């Protein structure tokens, strides 16, 4: 019975290879960093702490920054940090993509915000 199951698995893998179908794997264990203006964010899907994932945001902006993360299932979250500080958090799911956003002031001293592009 066990040999038949392995043979079936090999046949499926061979069929996918012949058909040219790409099998999407989750990202490698390496951390992903994004820098934007005066801020930086990072996530790691294999932090070694026992958590599923880990995220960090830092800014030298006097107002603050945050990161938005999106998980593979389409849900997401946000991690904020006040100006001149860093924040980190353990996350419940692997992160698919992340962006860094930062508050700043315009020429009229109004608080505005902008974000980097999404990075896998």
N, C-alpha and C positions, 0 to 999 in steps of 0.2 A: 504494500500500500504506500509506503513512504517513497519508494523509487518512482512510482507512478506520479505522485504529487510533484516531485522534483523534475521529472520529465515534462509534465504539463507546464511548469513554471518556465523551463528552458524554451519550450515551444512558444509561449506567449512572448518572451523576451526576443526570440528570433523573429517572430511575426512583426513586432513593433519596429525592430531594426530594419527589416526588409521594407515595411510600409513607410518608413521615414518619419514615424510619429515620435515627437520629442516628449520625453518624460521629464516633467519639471520637478526638480529637487529643491529642497529648502537650502538656504545659503550656508556656506561654510561657517566654521566657528569664528572666523576673524571678525573683529569689531569693525563697525562702519562709522566713520566720522564725517561730519559736515560742518564747514566753516562758513559763516555769513556775517559780513560787516564786522562788528566787535564781539561776536558770539560764536560759540561752537557747541555742537551736540554730538552725542555718540550713542550707539546701541550695540549690544552684544547678545547674540542668541545662545551663547554657551558660556556664561560668566564664571562657571566653576564654583558658584556660591550655593548651589542647590536650587536657585530660582530658575524659572523657565527662560527669562531674559532680563536684561538690565539696561537702564538708560541714564544719561547724564547730560546736563546742560550747564554752560558757563557763559558769563557775559562780563565785559568791562564797561558796558553801557551804563550810564547813571540811572536809567529808568527801569530796565529789565528786559528779559527775553524768555522764550519758551520753545519747546520742541513739540511737534505733533508727530505721533506715530500711528501707523496703520498696520493692523495685524493681517495675517493671511486670510482670516475669515471675514474681512471687510469692516470689522469694528476697529476702534482706535482709542487713543487717549492723548493727554497733554500733560507736560511737566513744565511748570513755571519756575522762574528764579528771579528774585529782585535784583536791581542794579548792583554790579560789582561783586556778585556772589556766584556760587554753583549749587546745584541741587542734583540728587540722584534718586533712583527708585528701582526696586525689583518689579518686574512686570509679569503678568500671569500667562502671557502667550508669546510666541516668537514674533518678532517684528518683520514686516515685509518692506515698508518704506518709511522714511522719516524726512522732516524738513525742520529748519531752524528759523524762528521768527524773532524779530527784535523791535522794541519800542524805540522811538527817537522823537525829536522835536523839529518842527519845520521853522521857517524864517519868522513865523508869527508866534512862536513859542507854544504851538499846539502839539499835543502828543499824537503821533501817528505811528503806524506799524507797517512792516513789510516782511516778506518771507523769502527764503531760498526756494529753489526748486526741490521737488521730491527726489530722494536718492535711495536706491535699494541697497 
